[in-house]
């Protein structure tokens, strides 16, 4: 989101991007982590990519503050609560967890998020975010 470390640093402070998002796909597999952005004026693909890798390295080596972690957990909890508002959303969530083979998770996912610690996030970031595993797609507008 717009209050994230990534967005604040690379959009607001340094202007490397005019838009920047990061998210995990909702697939059954381990999930695909996507970082997508629109480069700022006069920023090359190489500069933008290097700036993202610098922020990933920072995540791997500098623990999140308690405030940053609480913000993420609170955002997830509110999103989860709103997703339980309609019966159709509850049914979809139940189907999803049944598909995963863990129906009981439908009621416990927020608790799992709350268990996360900065060291956990650093460890996972070191395991998952490696350049040799990255697929990078760069495309330019034709100006039309």
Secondary structure as the mmCIF struct_conf table of DSSP 4:
data_model
#
loop_
_struct_conf.conf_type_id
_struct_conf.id
_struct_conf.beg_label_comp_id
_struct_conf.beg_label_asym_id
_struct_conf.beg_label_seq_id
_struct_conf.end_label_comp_id
_struct_conf.end_label_asym_id
_struct_conf.end_label_seq_id
TURN_TY1_P TURN_TY1_P1 UNK A 2 UNK A 3
BEND BEND1 UNK A 4 UNK A 4
HELX_RH_AL_P HELX_RH_AL_P1 UNK A 5 UNK A 7
HELX_RH_PI_P HELX_RH_PI_P1 UNK A 8 UNK A 13
BEND BEND2 UNK A 14 UNK A 14
BEND BEND3 UNK A 16 UNK A 16
STRN STRN1 UNK A 17 UNK A 24
BEND BEND4 UNK A 28 UNK A 30
STRN STRN2 UNK A 33 UNK A 39
HELX_LH_PP_P HELX_LH_PP_P1 UNK A 40 UNK A 40
TURN_TY1_P TURN_TY1_P2 UNK A 41 UNK A 42
HELX_RH_AL_P HELX_RH_AL_P2 UNK A 45 UNK A 61
BEND BEND5 UNK A 62 UNK A 62
HELX_LH_PP_P HELX_LH_PP_P2 UNK A 63 UNK A 65
HELX_RH_AL_P HELX_RH_AL_P3 UNK A 66 UNK A 83
TURN_TY1_P TURN_TY1_P3 UNK A 84 UNK A 84
BEND BEND6 UNK A 85 UNK A 86
HELX_RH_AL_P HELX_RH_AL_P4 UNK A 87 UNK A 100
TURN_TY1_P TURN_TY1_P4 UNK A 101 UNK A 101
HELX_RH_3T_P HELX_RH_3T_P1 UNK A 103 UNK A 107
TURN_TY1_P TURN_TY1_P5 UNK A 108 UNK A 108
HELX_RH_AL_P HELX_RH_AL_P5 UNK A 109 UNK A 114
TURN_TY1_P TURN_TY1_P6 UNK A 115 UNK A 115
HELX_RH_AL_P HELX_RH_AL_P6 UNK A 118 UNK A 128
HELX_RH_3T_P HELX_RH_3T_P2 UNK A 131 UNK A 133
#
